[in-house]
Amino acid sequence: MTFTRETDHGTPAAIATGKSVTLTIDGQSVTLPEGTSIMRAASLLGGSIPKLCATDSVESFGSCRLCLVEVEGRNGYPASCTTPVAEGMVVRTQTDRLKQLRRGVMELYISDHPLDCLTCGANGDCELQDQAGAVGLRDVRYGYDGATNMGQAKDQSNPYFDFDPSKCIVCSRCVRACDEVQGTFALTIEGMGFDSKVSASQGEGFLGSECVSCGACVQACPTASLIEKKVVEVGTPDRAVVTTCAYCGVGCTFRAEMRGEELVRMVPWKDGKANRGHSCVKGRFAWGYAQHQDRILNPMIRASIDEPWREVSWDEAIAHTASEFRRIQAKYGTRSIGGITSSRCTNEETFLVQKLIRQGFGNNNVDTCARVCHSPTGYGLSQTFGTSAGTQDFDSVMQSDVILVIGANPTDGHPVFASRMKRRLRQGAKLIVMDPRRTDLVKSPHIEADHHLPLRPGTNVAMLTAMAHVIVTEKLYDEAFIRERCDWDEFADWADFVSQPARSPEAIEPLTGVKADEVRAAARLYATGGNGAIYYGLGVTEHSQGSSTVMAIANLAMATGNVGREGVGVNPLRGQNNVQGACDMGSFPHEFSGYRHVSDTATRQLFERTWGVSLDAEPGLRIPNMLDAATDGTFKGLFVQGEDILQSDPNTHHVAAGLAAMECVVVQDLFLNETANYAHVFLPGSTFLEKDGTFTNAERRIQRVRKVMAPLNGYADWEIVQLVANAMGLQWTYDHPAQIMDEIAALTPTFAGVHYDRLEAEGSLQWPANDAAPDGTPTMHIDGFVRGKGKFVVTDYVPTDEKTGPRFPLLLTTGRILSHYNVGAQTRRTANTAWHPEDRLEIHPSDAENRGIKEGDWVALKSRAGETTLRAQVTERVAPGVVYTTFHHPETQANVITTDYSDWATNCPEYKVTAVQVMPSNGPSDWQLDYADQARMSRRIAPLEAAE
């Protein structure tokens, strides 16, 4: 794609009313929706009215006075951005008087602006420069003597962009973008008149302010006042490729803007249906890891994990991998090896890994990181609704009246969606937050939760049952919906269960720690407040009762009729970019793609005919089972694609023991991660910038990933898997991921209508996309549940086996922070470390005081599973008795603490409930220091001459 700017119509599209008006602009007749601005109307006709303060990502403002027009029959010269079209209106956008007025306005701007265009980083990409030419400005009569705003000091504190107030024209676009698009309200216009200037928070530098570095202000700025450091360094881009972000499950679409083979900037694409032209600090700026010096670009092997790595050719690495897997199977049996797919890789790559294992290895020993985060979603929603995914698209939240957020922190984990949610809340929607922590959604600028239910970790099911108790006993349920759409007898059984006095808010208050009155008020609000939407995250699924909680959520939605239309539904917020896709592609040991069990004869025969082999009807091993079998001596080989199980999976010591017991661990990744410390073969992976394929986001939206640059390692990940498969004796002949998607579509009913030509034409599709839903399915279960009748499931609260007591009196829960992603392998290799250089333990002031702990002190964090040390952050964001930490830094090894308790139905680890003790410490523990030394030794690479 050659470089052209995205069209900016100046003002947003009008809110649809169904009415239209016809007017004439510069002699052309046009019919447009009522409420459209004259500026947008002219743009849609192909014209261009000069503008500076206007952009179609924010509401019209009317401050620059450059977009004046003449309207027949009206006095004066109205601003076209704030004047709506009217029936019969006759508009002229270019007259002698308008030219004179616009040049006069532009003269005032230029007289207080540096004339360094030739050396400015935005030269050729500056709206002020463009508009000066558009209005025909050739001279500035006022001169440059006297007071000006030029010569002010730059703010270069932000690692990704600079702020030069000398070049600011005070158009307020950055302030409005921060308010309207991001919803952080970190910027303001300080001062009055000539002294007006943009200020971050209370005159702070951008880095130290409330700014979250989403980039909305930079994108909105019409000058070089806010500009990316990379643009200044490299120059303006000369081509662009549209692709999809590889961070969280929102699935933002970006224009990767290039200069030659160098990436200059990632600009959120206005036509991206998941992000609508917005972004966060990770997707917008944190892509530098792709060229980081730590990245491994050559294959490596070693006979033992005690030896240094030896760089080898691709041919030798692939041949060695296949030889080792064949040797192990010959010695220990067909089921002695397996693999792990990645939720960071594309659908096509994930599909090929599970195919390699089933067709090439001859077993079902395949698992994925998606199971350790959202497998209860798949189980719970399939049982109740008949599908294993969320019910809505992200736009649906703008139709919600009541939003219930359970065990999720969208502002940190899914910030672009959170911005949309906050916009709806500012419009008047009500909010209920169920979370042990006081997250930003509980209270931040211009939003505040109507109810915060700070329940104790592990009591989700009890809390949801208490809400159901209120809804049933007060007859707030939707009887008509239930009788029409659900099994009434099952509802009656469920209603009898939840209505028992032992499940009332008063009865469970000592258990959850939440006042009964608050629970009752929240339940009434959700049941009676209009369209009620539920959004949940890992605080729901990563529990021993994760599946039960998902079903309890579904029960609430069905009981109140909040399923099957816009503004309602049950919506899991997926953590990684392709968690949904990894599940869809058959990455579980018991399921083929499309969630069909391996024991189903018809499904298995379909795959057997396509792949030309007999397939195992017996479910394979999950990751913890593989590790158990490894320590028992029966599982000896593992292929790991793009996953760091040593840092991300629970009970780190057990994971390490299992990996150490294997004879061949193959890691395919970008960096020598923690799991690679135990690997024998390292196959360097490719980034999302270096490959074609698709990701499926949390709203089931399948989107294209397009190659922006050639793979630095020589191959895209799908090509590496194909090399391994063919070395194992398979005969794969894929030339492009489009062919892999065609195979997926042929084998997977929900993907039957998904092909690259359609994705190119339409931008994206939401599955199911097939003959029954040719245009995809933004909203599920409109006319009925996929399973037929919705199923109410009795979800009895069963306390976790992880108990607090005198030795471990506190409860640890874990999560993410805005600036980092998952185990931090990517974001730690970017400037995002400026915001979060280390994991810290949040502890309530009373718990800290009782232990003699102050802000920043080293503390020992100990559980029944292990011990680590980190610094303390004393805060009231957590309740007394609860501590919290992130898991982004390997030095902390937070999962040394977490136990191997897991969800009863899916084996999803119970990360969110660990009994711990916290006490003062003198610094990192001995085992952390020893581990760091061992990791350094494991990452040794032999000199090149030794490899020869």
SVG drawing of the C-alpha trace seen along z (x, -y; Angstrom):
<svg xmlns="http://www.w3.org/2000/svg" viewBox="-44 -44 80 92">
<polyline fill="none" stroke="black" stroke-width="0.4" points="0.0,0.0 1.4,-3.4 1.2,-6.2 -1.8,-8.4 -3.4,-9.9 -6.8,-8.6 -9.6,-10.9 -10.7,-13.2 -14.2,-14.5 -13.8,-17.1 -16.7,-16.1 -18.1,-12.7 -21.1,-11.2 -24.5,-12.3 -26.4,-10.1 -28.9,-8.2 -32.5,-9.5 -33.8,-8.0 -34.4,-11.5 -32.4,-13.1 -32.1,-16.5 -31.2,-17.8 -29.0,-20.8 -26.7,-22.4 -23.0,-22.9 -21.0,-24.8 -23.7,-24.0 -23.8,-20.3 -27.0,-18.8 -26.5,-16.2 -28.9,-14.3 -27.4,-13.4 -28.6,-12.3 -30.1,-15.0 -27.5,-16.4 -24.6,-16.2 -22.3,-19.2 -21.7,-21.4 -18.0,-20.5 -18.6,-16.8 -21.2,-17.2 -18.6,-19.1 -16.0,-16.4 -18.4,-13.6 -18.9,-15.5 -15.2,-15.4 -14.6,-19.0 -12.4,-20.3 -13.1,-23.2 -10.0,-24.5 -9.9,-23.6 -7.5,-23.3 -9.6,-22.7 -11.8,-20.1 -11.2,-16.4 -13.7,-13.6 -12.4,-11.7 -13.9,-14.3 -17.0,-16.5 -17.0,-19.8 -15.6,-22.8 -15.7,-25.9 -12.7,-27.7 -10.2,-28.1 -12.6,-30.2 -10.9,-28.9 -13.8,-26.8 -16.2,-29.8 -18.7,-29.4 -21.5,-31.5 -25.1,-30.3 -27.7,-31.9 -30.2,-33.9 -28.2,-34.0 -26.1,-36.8 -22.5,-36.4 -20.2,-33.5 -21.0,-30.5 -18.4,-27.9 -19.1,-24.8 -18.0,-22.4 -20.7,-23.5 -23.5,-24.3 -25.8,-21.3 -27.2,-20.9 -30.8,-22.0 -33.4,-21.2 -33.0,-23.5 -29.8,-25.1 -27.5,-26.7 -23.8,-26.8 -20.8,-28.4 -17.4,-27.4 -15.1,-29.5 -15.8,-33.2 -13.5,-36.2 -14.7,-37.3 -14.2,-33.9 -10.7,-33.8 -9.9,-37.1 -11.2,-36.1 -9.4,-32.7 -6.1,-34.3 -6.5,-36.8 -7.1,-34.0 -4.2,-32.0 -1.9,-35.1 -2.6,-35.3 -1.7,-31.7 1.5,-31.9 2.6,-35.1 3.0,-33.2 4.5,-30.0 8.1,-29.0 8.9,-29.1 11.2,-26.1 9.2,-24.0 12.3,-22.6 13.8,-21.2 10.6,-20.3 9.8,-16.6 6.3,-17.1 7.4,-18.7 5.2,-17.3 2.8,-15.9 1.6,-19.1 -2.0,-20.3 -1.0,-23.9 1.4,-23.8 -1.2,-22.3 -4.0,-24.8 -1.7,-27.8 -1.3,-26.6 -5.0,-25.8 -6.0,-29.4 -3.4,-30.9 -1.3,-32.5 1.8,-34.0 2.8,-36.8 2.4,-37.6 1.8,-41.3 2.2,-41.5 5.9,-40.6 7.4,-38.7 8.4,-41.4 6.7,-41.7 5.5,-39.1 5.1,-35.5 4.7,-32.1 7.8,-30.8 10.9,-29.6 9.2,-27.7 11.0,-24.6 10.1,-21.3 8.7,-18.5 10.6,-15.4 9.8,-13.3 7.5,-10.8 9.6,-8.0 7.5,-8.0 6.6,-11.5 7.6,-15.1 5.5,-18.2 6.7,-21.5 4.5,-24.3 6.1,-26.7 4.3,-25.0 1.0,-24.7 -1.9,-26.6 -4.2,-26.0 -6.8,-24.3 -7.8,-22.0 -7.8,-18.9 -5.4,-17.1 -7.5,-18.0 -10.7,-17.0 -9.2,-13.7 -8.0,-13.0 -11.5,-13.7 -13.8,-12.3 -11.8,-9.4 -9.6,-8.2 -11.6,-9.5 -8.7,-10.2 -9.0,-14.0 -5.3,-14.4 -4.9,-17.5 -6.4,-21.0 -6.0,-24.5 -4.3,-26.6 -4.4,-30.4 -6.5,-32.8 -6.2,-34.7 -2.7,-35.1 -1.4,-33.1 -3.5,-30.0 -1.5,-26.8 -1.9,-23.1 -1.0,-21.6 -0.7,-18.0 -2.5,-17.5 -1.3,-20.4 1.5,-21.6 3.5,-18.4 5.6,-16.7 3.7,-14.2 5.5,-11.2 4.6,-12.2 1.1,-13.3 -2.2,-11.3 -1.5,-10.8 -1.7,-7.1 0.2,-7.6 -2.6,-6.2 -1.5,-8.5 -4.9,-10.1 -3.5,-13.5 -0.5,-12.9 -2.8,-11.7 -5.2,-14.7 -2.4,-17.3 -2.5,-19.2 1.1,-20.5 4.4,-19.2 3.5,-20.3 2.9,-16.7 5.0,-14.3 6.5,-10.8 10.2,-10.7 10.5,-8.1 9.1,-10.4 11.7,-13.0 14.4,-10.4 13.5,-8.6 11.3,-11.0 7.8,-10.9 6.5,-7.6 6.2,-6.8 4.0,-3.7 1.5,-2.0 0.1,1.4 -3.1,2.1 -2.7,4.9 -3.9,6.1 -2.3,5.5 -0.7,8.5 -1.3,7.5 -4.6,7.8 -7.9,9.4 -9.5,6.1 -7.8,6.6 -7.1,3.0 -6.5,2.4 -3.5,0.2 -1.9,-1.4 1.8,-0.4 3.4,-3.4 6.8,-2.6 9.8,-4.4 11.5,-1.8 11.8,1.3 11.7,-0.7 8.6,-1.0 8.0,-4.7 4.7,-4.6 1.6,-2.6 -1.5,-4.7 -4.9,-3.3 -7.1,-2.8 -10.4,-4.7 -12.1,-1.8 -11.0,0.7 -14.3,2.1 -12.8,3.2 -11.0,-0.1 -12.7,-2.7 -9.5,-4.7 -8.3,-4.5 -5.3,-2.8 -3.4,-2.2 0.3,-2.7 1.1,0.9 -0.3,1.1 0.5,-2.5 4.1,-2.6 5.4,0.6 6.5,2.4 10.2,1.8 10.8,5.3 10.7,6.5 14.2,5.1 15.5,5.5 19.0,6.7 17.8,9.6 15.9,11.1 17.3,14.4 17.5,14.7 19.3,17.9 18.3,21.5 20.2,23.0 20.6,26.5 22.4,28.1 22.6,31.6 22.0,30.6 20.6,27.6 23.9,27.3 25.7,26.5 25.9,23.3 23.7,22.8 25.2,23.6 24.0,21.6 23.1,23.9 21.5,23.7 17.8,24.0 18.2,27.3 20.2,28.7 17.8,27.4 14.7,28.8 16.3,32.1 17.5,32.4 14.0,31.6 12.3,34.2 15.0,36.8 14.7,36.3 10.9,36.5 11.1,39.7 13.7,41.2 11.7,40.4 8.5,41.9 10.4,45.1 11.8,45.5 8.9,44.3 5.7,44.7 3.5,42.5 2.1,40.5 5.5,39.6 5.6,36.2 3.2,33.3 3.0,29.6 1.6,26.2 0.1,23.7 0.3,19.9 -2.4,17.4 0.0,14.8 0.3,16.5 -2.2,16.4 -5.1,18.7 -3.3,20.4 -0.2,21.0 -2.1,22.4 -4.1,24.6 -0.9,26.0 0.6,26.8 -2.4,28.8 -2.4,30.5 1.3,31.4 0.6,33.0 -2.5,34.9 -1.4,35.9 2.4,36.0 2.8,37.0 -0.2,39.3 -1.8,38.2 -3.9,35.4 -1.3,34.1 -1.9,30.5 -2.8,27.6 -2.6,23.9 -2.2,20.9 -5.8,20.1 -6.8,23.0 -5.0,21.4 -7.0,18.3 -10.4,18.7 -11.2,22.4 -14.0,22.0 -15.6,19.5 -15.7,22.2 -17.1,24.8 -19.6,22.6 -21.1,20.8 -21.3,23.9 -23.3,25.6 -25.7,22.7 -25.9,21.0 -24.4,23.6 -21.4,21.6 -17.9,21.1 -17.6,17.3 -19.0,13.9 -22.4,12.8 -21.8,9.2 -19.5,6.9 -17.7,4.1 -20.1,1.4 -22.9,3.0 -21.8,1.4 -23.0,-2.0 -26.5,-0.6 -26.1,0.6 -28.0,-1.0 -26.4,1.1 -22.8,2.5 -21.7,5.2 -17.9,5.7 -16.8,8.9 -13.2,9.8 -11.9,7.6 -9.8,4.4 -10.5,3.1 -8.7,-0.2 -5.4,1.8 -6.1,5.0 -8.4,3.9 -7.9,0.1 -9.4,-0.7 -12.6,1.1 -12.5,-0.6 -12.5,-4.0 -15.6,-3.1 -17.2,-1.9 -16.3,-5.0 -17.8,-7.1 -21.1,-5.3 -20.9,-5.7 -20.4,-9.5 -23.6,-9.4 -25.4,-8.1 -25.2,-4.3 -25.0,-2.8 -22.0,-0.7 -21.5,2.2 -18.0,3.4 -17.4,6.7 -13.7,6.9 -11.5,7.3 -9.6,4.2 -10.6,0.6 -9.8,0.4 -9.9,-2.8 -13.5,-2.0 -14.6,-2.3 -13.7,-5.9 -11.8,-8.1 -12.4,-11.4 -16.0,-11.8 -17.0,-8.2 -17.9,-6.4 -19.4,-3.0 -22.9,-3.1 -21.9,0.0 -18.5,1.5 -18.7,5.0 -15.2,5.7 -15.7,9.4 -13.1,11.7 -11.1,13.6 -12.7,17.0 -16.3,16.1 -17.6,15.2 -20.2,18.0 -21.6,17.1 -21.9,13.4 -23.6,14.1 -26.0,16.6 -26.9,13.9 -27.7,11.5 -29.8,14.2 -31.6,14.7 -32.7,11.1 -33.9,11.3 -35.9,14.4 -37.4,13.7 -38.4,10.2 -39.7,11.5 -37.5,9.3 -36.9,12.0 -38.3,11.8 -40.8,14.6 -41.8,14.1 -38.2,14.4 -37.5,17.5 -40.7,19.3 -40.0,18.6 -36.2,19.0 -35.2,21.3 -36.2,24.6 -38.8,23.6 -38.4,26.7 -34.6,26.1 -35.3,22.5 -37.7,23.6 -35.1,25.9 -32.5,23.1 -34.9,20.5 -35.8,22.8 -32.1,23.3 -31.1,19.6 -34.1,18.5 -33.2,20.5 -32.4,18.3 -28.9,19.6 -28.1,17.9 -29.4,14.5 -27.1,11.5 -27.4,11.4 -26.3,15.0 -23.3,14.7 -22.1,11.3 -19.7,12.9 -18.3,15.0 -17.8,12.3 -17.2,9.3 -19.7,7.3 -22.7,5.6 -26.0,7.2 -27.7,3.8 -25.1,3.2 -25.7,6.6 -29.4,6.1 -29.1,2.7 -26.8,4.0 -29.0,6.9 -32.1,4.6 -30.2,2.2 -29.0,5.0 -32.5,6.6 -34.5,3.4 -32.2,0.8 -32.8,1.5 -30.3,3.2 -27.9,5.0 -24.5,6.2 -21.9,8.3 -18.2,8.1 -15.8,10.4 -12.2,11.4 -9.6,13.6 -10.9,12.7 -13.8,15.0 -12.1,17.8 -8.9,18.3 -10.5,19.9 -11.3,23.5 -14.9,22.5 -14.3,20.7 -16.7,22.7 -19.3,22.5 -18.9,18.7 -19.3,18.4 -22.5,20.5 -23.7,18.3 -23.2,15.2 -25.1,16.9 -27.9,17.7 -28.3,14.0 -28.4,12.9 -31.0,15.4 -33.1,14.8 -33.3,11.1 -33.7,11.5 -30.4,9.8 -29.4,11.9 -30.0,11.7 -30.0,8.0 -27.6,5.0 -26.6,3.6 -26.9,6.8 -25.1,10.2 -22.3,12.0 -18.9,10.9 -15.5,12.4 -12.6,10.0 -10.0,12.2 -6.5,11.5 -4.2,12.1 -4.6,11.1 -5.7,14.6 -6.9,16.4 -10.3,16.8 -8.7,18.0 -6.4,20.5 -9.5,22.0 -11.4,22.0 -8.6,23.7 -8.6,27.0 -5.8,26.3 -7.3,28.5 -6.5,32.1 -10.1,33.1 -11.4,30.9 -10.9,30.4 -11.4,26.9 -14.9,25.6 -15.1,27.2 -16.0,30.7 -14.9,33.6 -12.2,36.0 -14.4,39.0 -17.1,37.9 -16.8,40.3 -18.3,38.2 -16.0,35.2 -12.9,37.4 -13.6,39.0 -13.9,35.6 -10.4,34.7 -9.1,38.1 -10.3,37.8 -8.7,34.4 -5.4,35.3 -5.1,38.8 -4.3,40.5 -6.2,42.2 -6.6,40.0 -6.7,40.9 -10.1,40.9 -8.7,40.6 -8.2,37.1 -4.6,36.2 -2.7,34.5 -3.1,31.0 0.0,29.0 -0.1,30.0 -0.7,33.7 2.3,33.4 4.4,32.1 3.2,34.8 3.9,37.5 7.4,36.0 8.3,36.3 7.0,39.8 9.2,40.6 6.6,41.3 6.5,37.9 9.8,36.9 9.4,34.4 7.6,31.0 7.1,28.5 6.3,25.0 5.2,22.3 5.3,18.8 4.5,19.6 6.5,19.2 5.0,21.7 7.8,21.4 6.8,17.8 3.1,17.9 1.9,21.3 1.2,21.9 3.6,23.6 6.9,22.6 8.9,25.3 6.7,28.0 6.9,26.6 10.7,26.5 10.8,30.1 8.7,31.3 10.7,29.5 14.0,30.7 12.8,34.3 12.3,34.1 14.8,35.2 13.8,32.7 12.2,29.4 11.8,27.3 10.9,23.6 9.8,21.4 9.8,17.8 11.3,14.4 13.5,14.4 15.3,16.8 12.4,16.8 12.3,18.5 11.1,21.8 14.0,21.7 16.3,22.2 15.1,25.8 15.1,26.1 17.3,28.2 16.3,26.6 15.5,22.9 13.7,22.0 13.6,18.2 10.0,16.9 8.6,14.0 6.7,11.0 3.2,10.1 4.8,7.4 6.5,10.2 3.7,12.5 0.3,12.9 -2.6,14.5 -5.6,13.7 -6.4,13.1 -9.8,13.6 -10.5,11.1 -12.7,11.2 -15.8,10.3 -15.2,13.3 -14.0,10.8 -11.6,12.4 -9.2,9.8 -6.3,9.9 -2.7,9.7 -0.6,8.4 3.1,8.7 4.7,5.3 8.3,6.3 10.3,9.4 10.9,11.8 14.3,11.0 14.7,14.7 14.1,15.8 10.6,17.5 7.2,16.7 6.1,19.0 3.7,21.0 6.5,21.7 8.7,23.0 5.9,25.4 5.5,26.6 9.3,27.3 9.0,29.4 6.0,31.2 7.6,32.1 10.8,33.3 8.5,35.6 7.4,37.2 4.2,35.1 3.8,33.6 2.4,30.1 2.5,27.7 1.0,24.5 2.3,21.4 0.3,18.8 -1.8,18.6 -4.9,18.1 -4.6,21.8 -4.5,22.7 -7.7,20.6 -9.4,22.4 -8.7,25.7 -9.9,24.3 -13.1,23.1 -13.6,26.6 -13.3,28.3 -14.9,25.9 -18.6,25.1 -18.4,21.7 -15.7,20.6 -17.2,22.0 -17.7,18.6 -14.4,17.1 -11.9,16.6 -9.2,14.0 -11.0,12.4 -14.0,11.7 -11.8,10.4 -10.0,8.1 -13.3,6.8 -15.1,6.4 -12.3,5.8 -13.4,8.5 -16.1,11.1 -17.5,12.3 -18.1,16.0 -20.2,17.9 -19.9,16.9 -21.4,19.6 -24.5,20.3 -26.7,19.6 -25.0,16.3 -23.4,15.2 -22.5,11.7 -21.2,13.0 -22.8,12.6 -22.2,9.4 -24.8,10.4 -25.4,14.1 -28.6,15.8 -31.0,13.2 -33.8,15.6 -32.8,18.5 -29.9,20.1 -27.5,22.1 -28.2,25.1 -31.9,24.7 -33.3,23.8 -31.1,21.8 -30.0,24.0 -30.1,22.9 -27.4,24.7 -27.4,24.9 -24.1,23.5 -23.5,24.4 -20.7,22.5 -17.8,24.8 -15.0,23.1 -11.5,23.4 -9.1,25.8 -6.7,22.9 -7.5,21.6 -6.0,18.8 -4.8,19.5 -2.3,18.4 0.7,19.2 -0.8,17.7 -3.4,15.1 -3.6,13.0 -5.1,13.7 -3.0,13.0 -4.6,12.2 -2.7,11.3 -3.3,9.3 -1.9,7.0 -1.0,3.3 -1.6,1.0 1.9,0.6 2.8,4.3 1.5,7.4 1.3,10.9 4.8,12.1 6.4,8.9 8.6,10.7 7.7,8.0 6.9,4.9 9.9,5.2 12.0,4.8 10.4,1.4 10.3,-2.0 7.1,-0.9 9.4,0.0 9.4,-3.7 6.0,-3.2 6.5,0.2 10.1,1.2 9.3,4.0 6.4,5.9 5.3,4.6 3.1,6.0 0.0,3.9 -0.8,4.2 -3.4,2.3 -2.0,-0.3 -3.4,1.6 -1.8,4.9 1.5,3.0 1.5,1.3 0.9,4.5 4.0,5.9 6.2,2.9 6.2,2.4 6.6,-1.0 6.2,-2.1 9.1,-0.7 10.3,1.8 11.5,5.2 9.0,7.9 9.0,11.7 5.9,13.1 5.4,16.7 2.8,19.4 2.5,23.1 4.0,23.5 7.0,21.2 8.5,17.8 9.7,14.7 10.6,11.2 9.5,7.8 9.0,4.3 5.8,3.2 3.3,0.6 1.1,-0.5 -2.3,-1.4 -6.0,-1.4 -6.8,0.1 -6.8,3.4 -8.9,4.3 -7.5,5.4 -6.6,9.1 -5.9,9.0 -2.6,8.4 -2.0,8.1 0.8,8.2 1.5,8.3 3.5,11.1 5.3,9.1 8.9,9.5 10.8,12.8 12.9,11.5 9.8,11.7 8.6,15.1 5.2,14.4 3.9,17.9 6.4,19.5 3.7,18.5 0.6,19.7 -0.5,23.3 -1.6,26.0 -5.3,25.9 -7.5,25.5 -11.0,25.3 -13.0,28.5 -14.1,28.7 -11.2,27.4 -8.1,27.5 -7.7,23.7 -5.3,22.7 -6.5,20.8 -4.2,17.9 -6.5,15.5 -6.7,17.2 -3.5,18.0 -3.1,17.9 0.1,16.0 2.1,14.3 4.0,11.1 6.9,10.0 9.9,7.6 12.9,8.7 16.4,7.5 16.1,8.0 15.9,10.7 15.9,14.2 18.8,16.7 16.7,18.8 16.0,15.7 19.7,14.9 20.5,18.5 17.8,18.7 19.1,15.5 22.6,17.0 21.2,20.3 19.2,18.3 22.3,16.4 24.2,19.6 21.4,21.2 21.4,18.3 25.0,18.7 25.7,18.9 28.9,20.5 31.2,18.4 30.7,18.8 34.0,20.6 32.9,23.2 29.7,23.7 31.7,24.4"/>
</svg>
